[in-house]
Structure formats: structure tokens, C-alpha cells
């Protein structure tokens, strides 16, 4: 697998986790799911997505030098 394809796969996986967290938050069950806990899950997934993107950019910058 090429390096570009590997990058796309890593970002797509992180994006999928983020999307699942958002869907889970939006489809919460009243009285069963805490708004705060669901939002924290979305925040963690967003942070992880941004970290993956930053790592991909950093790796490609280092590779290009």
C-alpha cells in the first residue's frame, strides 16, 4: 500500500470514530445517557481526529525534506 493510501486510511478511521460519536450523541436516550458524557465522547473523538491529521501532515513534511 502506498504512503498516501495509508494516510487516507488512518484519517478515514479517525473520522469514522468521530462520526459515530456524533450520531450516538444525537440519538441519545432520555434518562439513560448523560449529555455531558456524550459530549465528552465527541470531544475526545474530535481531538483524536485532529491528532491523526497533524501526525499525517508532520510525517509528510519530514518525508518531503
N, C-alpha and C positions, 0 to 999 in steps of 0.2 A: 504494500500500500504506500502511495506517495505521501510525502510530508503534508501537503495541502489537504489531502483527503483525511489524514489523521486529525488535523486541526478542525476540519469541519465536523468530524465525528465527535470530538471532545466538546465542542461548543453546542452541537445538537443535543448531546446527552444532558448537559447542564441546563439548556433551555427547556428540555422536556421536563426535568425535575421542577423548574420554576413554574412552568405552565400547569403542572399537576397540583402544585401548592396553591396557585391562584384558584383553580377550579374547585379544589377542596374547600378553600375559604368561602367561595361564593355559594357553594351548595351545603353550607353548614346546617346542622340540625339544631333547632331551638332547644335550649335547656341541656343539650348534650355537649356541644362544642363551645369552648371559650373563644370569644372574639380575639382576645389578647394572644392566646396560644396559636390560633390560626394565623394571625398577622405575623407573629414571630417566625412561624414556619415559612411564610412568604418572604420575609426579610432575609432569613438565612439562605434560602434558595437564590434570591437575587444577589446576595453577596458572593455566593459560590459561583454563580454565572459570571459576575464581573471579574472574579479572580481567575477563572479559566480564560476569559478573553484577554486579560492582562498578561497571563503567562504565555499565551499563544503569540501575542504581539512581541513580548520580550524575547522569546525563543527565535522568532523570525528575524528580529533585529540583529541578534547575536549571530545568527546563521548568515546574514547578508554581509557581514563585515569581513 
